[in-house]
Amino acid sequence: MPIDAVVFDIGRVLIDWQPEAFYDRCLGEDRRRRLFAEVDLHGMNEGVDGGDPLSDAVEALAARHPGWAAEIRMWRDSWLDMASPAFPDTVAVLKAVKATGVPVFALTNFGDATYDIARAAYPFFDLFDRAYVSARLRAMKPGPRIYEILETDSGIAPERLIFTDDKRENIAAAAARGWQTHLFEGAGGWAARLVAEGVLAPGAVGHG
C-alpha cells in the first residue's frame, strides 16, 4: 500500500524526554525519588499536554506542596533541559523523508507553551507539514479522537499513513484505525521500515 504521509511522535523519538534524569542531576537520586513520590509531577505534565497552561499548572502544584515549590518550578523554568538533546539520527530520517516530497506530520502529546519552546530550540520542528499537538486539539494519544482529527484534517486514508511512536499503546491505537505503524526502538529500524515501504531509497539517510 503506498504511503501518503509519514507521522512522527516527538518525545523519545526526535528529542529526549527524561525528567527523572534531569532531577537526578540537580537534586541527587535520593532527593529526586522523594520528590516524585510526594508530588505528582507527571500528572501535572499530563494536564499540560491536555491543555492546562504550563505556568498555571506549575504554580497550582507548588501551592499544594510549598516544601517542594522551588523544585516544582524547575519543571517550568528548566523545561528544555528535560527535553534534550535531539536525536540526530532520527532527525536525519525526518530530513530524508521531507526531501522525498512525502508529507511529514507530527502527532504528539505536548503542551502548548512547551511546544513553542521546543520549536524555538529545534529548527527541525519547522520541517513538519502539519503538527497535531494534544494541548491545542484537547485530545491525547492513545485516545481515538486525536487520530481521527489527523485523518479528517489531512484527508488521507488511514491505511496510507505510517506512524512511529515509542509507546506500544499509542501504536496499538493507530493500528486499530488501520494505520501502518512502527514501534520506535531506534532510528536505524525506522529508516529500514521506510525503505521497505518504498518511502526512502536505500542509503537515503545521512547523519545529523
N, C-alpha and C positions, 0 to 999 in steps of 0.2 A: 504494500500500500504506500503510495507516495506520501511524503511528509510536506505539509504546507506551512508549518511553523514549529519552531523548537522552543520549548519552555523551560526556563531555568528557575529553580529555587535559588536563594541567595545565601542565607546563613549556613555555614558549614559546607557550602558548595563553591561559592565565589569569594566569600570572606569568612574568616574565622569568627566564632562566637563562643567564648569561654569565660563567662563572668566569674566562675569559681577560681580559675587560674589568675585572673586579674586581682581578685581579692586576696588570694594566697600571697601574691607578690607584695601587696600593700599592707596586709594585716598579719600574715603568717597563717599557716593552715589551721592551727587550733582555734584561733580567734575567728577565722572565716567560718569554720564549722559551727561555732556558737551563733554567729550572726545568721547564717542560713537556717539554723534550727529554730531560732526565735522569731525571725522576720521572714514573711513570705515574699521575698523579692521576685521570685519567678511568677508568682500570682499577680503581683503588681505589673510585671512586664507583659503578662498575657492581657491584662486590661488595656495597657498602652497599645498593644498590637490590635486590640479590638476597637480602638478609637478613643480611649481616655487620653487627655492631654498629658504629656510627659511630666511637665513641671508640677501640675496639679496632683498627679498621682504620687510623685515623689514626696511632695510636701505633706500630703494627707497621711502617707505611711510614716513619715518622720514624726508627725504629731502624735501618732499612736504609739510610737516607740522612741521616746525622747532620748533614752540612753544610747540608742544607735543612730541618732539623727545625722551625725556627720558621715557615718558610713553609708547610710541610705542615700544621702545626697550625692555621694560619689557615683552612684548609678547614672545620674543625670550629668554631672559635671565632668565625668571621665568616661562617658559612654563609648566614645570612639576607641578608647584603649581596650575595651572589651570586645569590640567588633573589628579586630585587626589581628594579623595582617590579611591582605588579599592573597589569594592562592594563584600565583602567576600561571601555572599550568592550566587551570580551568579558565582563567581569563583568556588564555591563548585559544582555547576551544571556542569560547564565545566569539572572539575576533574572527576565527576561521569560518564559523557559521555565518556571521554577518557579511563576510567577504563574498559568500556564495550568492547573496541576494535573498536567501530564505529568511523570512521574518523571525526575529528573536524576541520572546516575551519574558518578562519576569512574573512569577507567581509566588508571592512571598507574604508570610506573616511578619509584619513590620509596622512600627509606629509611624505616625505622620511626621512629627518633627525629626525622629531618628532617621527616617528615610532621607530627608533633606540633608541631614548631617553626613550620612554615608555618601550620598550623591556628590556632595561638595568635595569629599575626601578622595573618592574613587571615580576618576573620569570615565571608566568603562561603563558606569551606570547609564551614561548617555547613549550607549550603543543599543539599548533596548528599543524596539519599535513601539512597544506598549509595556507598561508596568502595572500589574494588578496587585495593589498594596492593601493588605487586610484592613488597616485602620481607616483608609479612605473609602473602602467599599462596605465597611461594617459587616464583613463576612470573613471567616478564617478557615484555613485548612485544619483538619480534614473534613469540615462540613461541606455538604454538596453545593451550597449557594455560590461560593467563590469560583468553583469550576464552571458552574452554569453561567456566571457573569462573563467569564473569559470566552466561552463558546459563543454566547449571544453577541457580545461586543465585537469579536473578531470575525464572526460569520464562518468560522472554519469547523468542519465536521469533526467530531471527537476522534475518529479513527485516523485523522490526518494530522493530529497533534502528537508530538513526542515530548515527554516531560521527565526531568530528572529532579530528584529530591533525596535527601539523606535519611528521611524518616519513612519507615515502611507504611505507616498508617496513611500518610499523605499520598504515597504511590498507590496504595490499595484503593483509595477513594477515587483517584483519577482512572485507574484501570476499570473500576466498576462502571464508569461512564463511557467506556470504550476507548479511552486514550491509550496510545502506546506509551510505555513507561520504562524507566531505567532507575533502579536503586543506585544512588550515587555512593561509590566507595573509593573514588579517585578519578582524576582527570583522564588517565590512560584508558580506563574501562569505558568511560563516557565517550571519548573520542572514537574508540573502536566500535562502539554501538552505532554512532552516527555514520561511520564509514560503512558498516554493514547495512544500514538503512538507505544508503545512497545519498545522504546529505553532504558528506565530505568525501573528497578523494583521498586515497591512501597517501600519507605523508603531508597532508594539508596543514596539520597543526605544527606551528613553530613553537618557540619558547617565549614565555612572558607576553 
